[in-house]
Amino acid sequence: MSGDRYRLTVKERDRLGSSETRRLRKQGLVPGVLYGKGDPKPFVVEERALRAALTTDSGLHAVLDVVVEGTSATHPSILKEYQRDPIRGLVSHIDLQEVRLDRPIQSSVNVVLTGGEDAPGVREGGVLGQPTTTLNIEALPMEMPESIEVDVSQLEMNGTLRLADVALQEGVTFLDDAEGTVIATITPPTREVEPDETAEEAAEGAGGAADAEQAPEGGADAPAGGDAAGDPGTVEG
């Protein structure tokens, strides 16, 4: 479960616009917006502080106690959305959503398969597949897991594990279709079909015969005669 709360101090941002955003990023600052009670609040936060807040054990699902510089109020919030710089890979913009800790929230979390090497189907040479990599769940902010671990150690060859087969976690509600959501499968390995040598030889023989039936053009087998252009036995004039 999450359980992590991180105090994040931000500074109110008055000036907006792309040029101002570029200036802030050059200074190691990340622009953002806090959504909650009242109007959205634009802010700016140090990139190092933000990175530390989002790399706790709860990762992107940590509860952030946002404090606007110069005020004493605390705004429990979660990460709503973020953008990354495509070149440097750093977070370039964030949206935070203020939440009540006593009310459940919905989020998308990663699915992590465990015990794959011990699965009977894998031991027989089968291929473990994971059609579903994320699940939509509902939980209290402080109980939101970083990921959902699913044990596949009992999965047989040609077996299928659905969301309905996953053990329920205390305080977590799955929102996806239990029967229609396939979490993992084990399928036989794809076998390479050996080419039929007899068929290949027959095809090659047929091709050779067809070539032999075609009348050659030019070369040593061309018919001799005095009508060819440039024939030494022909005198023009």
URNOR-V33879 format. One record per residue. N is the residue number from 0. PSI is psi in whole degrees, 0 to 359 (NA if undefined). OMEGA is omega in whole degrees, 0 to 359 (none if undefined). BURIAL is b if it has 9 or more other ideal C-beta (glycine too) atoms within 8 Angstrom, else e. Layout:
n | psi | omega | burial
N | PSI | OMEGA | BURIAL
N | PSI | OMEGA | BURIAL
//
This chain:
n | psi | omega | burial
0 | 165 | 184 | e
1 | 274 | 176 | b
2 | 354 | 181 | e
3 | 132 | 172 | b
4 | 134 | 184 | b
5 | 127 | 179 | b
6 | 124 | 183 | e
7 | 113 | 179 | b
8 | 127 | 181 | b
9 | 165 | 180 | b
10 | 135 | 180 | b
11 | 140 | 183 | b
12 | 119 | 182 | b
13 | 318 | 184 | e
14 | 129 | 180 | e
15 | 179 | 179 | e
16 | 158 | 184 | e
17 | 322 | 180 | e
18 | 319 | 178 | e
19 | 322 | 178 | b
20 | 317 | 178 | b
21 | 321 | 179 | e
22 | 319 | 180 | e
23 | 318 | 182 | b
24 | 325 | 177 | b
25 | 337 | 180 | e
26 | 8 | 180 | e
27 | 25 | 181 | e
28 | 148 | 180 | b
29 | 121 | 177 | b
30 | 152 | 179 | b
31 | 177 | 179 | b
32 | 134 | 176 | b
33 | 120 | 179 | b
34 | 141 | 180 | b
35 | 230 | 179 | b
36 | 133 | 178 | e
37 | 203 | 182 | e
38 | 152 | 175 | e
39 | 143 | 183 | e
40 | 106 | 175 | b
41 | 141 | 180 | b
42 | 175 | 175 | b
43 | 144 | 183 | b
44 | 149 | 178 | b
45 | 136 | 182 | e
46 | 322 | 180 | b
47 | 319 | 179 | e
48 | 320 | 180 | b
49 | 318 | 179 | b
50 | 320 | 178 | b
51 | 323 | 181 | b
52 | 328 | 185 | b
53 | 7 | 179 | b
54 | 25 | 173 | e
55 | 181 | 179 | b
56 | 334 | 181 | e
57 | 351 | 177 | b
58 | 228 | 184 | b
59 | 355 | 181 | e
60 | 13 | 178 | b
61 | 149 | 174 | b
62 | 123 | 183 | b
63 | 121 | 174 | b
64 | 92 | 185 | b
65 | 128 | 177 | b
66 | 121 | 177 | b
67 | 128 | 182 | b
68 | 132 | 180 | e
69 | 357 | 178 | e
70 | 167 | 180 | e
71 | 349 | 183 | e
72 | 143 | 177 | e
73 | 135 | 182 | e
74 | 95 | 176 | b
75 | 125 | 187 | b
76 | 162 | 174 | b
77 | 160 | 179 | b
78 | 121 | 181 | b
79 | 314 | 181 | e
80 | 153 | 177 | e
81 | 159 | 178 | b
82 | 148 | 179 | e
83 | 148 | 173 | e
84 | 124 | 185 | b
85 | 340 | 182 | e
86 | 307 | 184 | e
87 | 338 | 179 | e
88 | 2 | 181 | e
89 | 155 | 176 | e
90 | 128 | 184 | b
91 | 344 | 178 | e
92 | 143 | 178 | b
93 | 150 | 171 | b
94 | 128 | 178 | b
95 | 145 | 179 | b
96 | 119 | 177 | b
97 | 138 | 184 | b
98 | 163 | 171 | b
99 | 131 | 185 | e
100 | 344 | 181 | b
101 | 8 | 179 | e
102 | 135 | 181 | e
103 | 152 | 177 | e
104 | 163 | 178 | b
105 | 143 | 180 | e
106 | 166 | 177 | b
107 | 128 | 182 | e
108 | 157 | 181 | b
109 | 151 | 175 | e
110 | 127 | 180 | b
111 | 120 | 179 | e
112 | 135 | 178 | b
113 | 155 | 177 | b
114 | 15 | 182 | b
115 | 322 | 182 | b
116 | 337 | 182 | e
117 | 352 | 182 | e
118 | 132 | 180 | b
119 | 320 | 180 | b
120 | 323 | 178 | b
121 | 321 | 179 | b
122 | 333 | 178 | e
123 | 2 | 179 | e
124 | 5 | 180 | e
125 | 165 | 181 | b
126 | 124 | 179 | e
127 | 124 | 179 | b
128 | 154 | 180 | e
129 | 86 | 181 | b
130 | 329 | 182 | e
131 | 122 | 182 | b
132 | 345 | 178 | e
133 | 153 | 178 | e
134 | 146 | 175 | b
135 | 125 | 184 | b
136 | 168 | 177 | b
137 | 135 | 180 | b
138 | 165 | 173 | b
139 | 150 | 182 | b
140 | 321 | 182 | b
141 | 353 | 180 | b
142 | 8 | 180 | b
143 | 119 | 181 | b
144 | 154 | 176 | b
145 | 326 | 179 | b
146 | 168 | 176 | e
147 | 118 | 179 | b
148 | 133 | 181 | e
149 | 123 | 180 | b
150 | 121 | 180 | e
151 | 19 | 186 | b
152 | 346 | 180 | b
153 | 6 | 185 | e
154 | 128 | 181 | b
155 | 171 | 175 | b
156 | 137 | 184 | b
157 | 17 | 180 | b
158 | 156 | 179 | b
159 | 132 | 178 | e
160 | 122 | 182 | b
161 | 168 | 179 | b
162 | 328 | 179 | b
163 | 338 | 181 | e
164 | 351 | 183 | e
165 | 132 | 180 | b
166 | 136 | 179 | e
167 | 142 | 178 | e
168 | 141 | 182 | e
169 | 128 | 177 | e
170 | 0 | 183 | e
171 | 133 | 177 | b
172 | 126 | 177 | e
173 | 134 | 183 | b
174 | 346 | 181 | e
175 | 163 | 179 | b
176 | 121 | 187 | e
177 | 319 | 182 | b
178 | 328 | 184 | e
179 | 348 | 182 | e
180 | 110 | 180 | b
181 | 120 | 182 | b
182 | 315 | 184 | b
183 | 153 | 177 | b
184 | 156 | 171 | b
185 | 120 | 182 | b
186 | 153 | 177 | b
187 | 150 | 179 | e
188 | 149 | 178 | e
189 | 126 | 181 | e
190 | 138 | 178 | e
191 | 128 | 180 | e
192 | 120 | 179 | e
193 | 134 | 179 | e
194 | 144 | 179 | e
195 | 108 | 183 | e
196 | 322 | 180 | e
197 | 318 | 179 | e
198 | 322 | 180 | e
199 | 316 | 181 | b
200 | 321 | 180 | e
201 | 321 | 180 | e
202 | 320 | 179 | e
203 | 320 | 180 | e
204 | 319 | 179 | e
205 | 321 | 179 | e
206 | 321 | 180 | e
207 | 320 | 180 | e
208 | 322 | 180 | e
209 | 322 | 179 | e
210 | 323 | 183 | e
211 | 329 | 182 | e
212 | 341 | 181 | e
213 | 137 | 179 | e
214 | 128 | 180 | e
215 | 152 | 180 | e
216 | 122 | 175 | e
217 | 197 | 175 | e
218 | 198 | 185 | e
219 | 337 | 184 | e
220 | 3 | 180 | e
221 | 141 | 181 | e
222 | 137 | 181 | e
223 | 154 | 179 | e
224 | 169 | 183 | e
225 | 4 | 183 | e
226 | 355 | 182 | e
227 | 146 | 179 | e
228 | 135 | 178 | e
229 | 14 | 180 | e
230 | 131 | 182 | b
231 | 336 | 182 | e
232 | 4 | 183 | e
233 | 130 | 179 | e
234 | 126 | 180 | e
235 | 147 | 175 | e
236 | NA | none | e
//
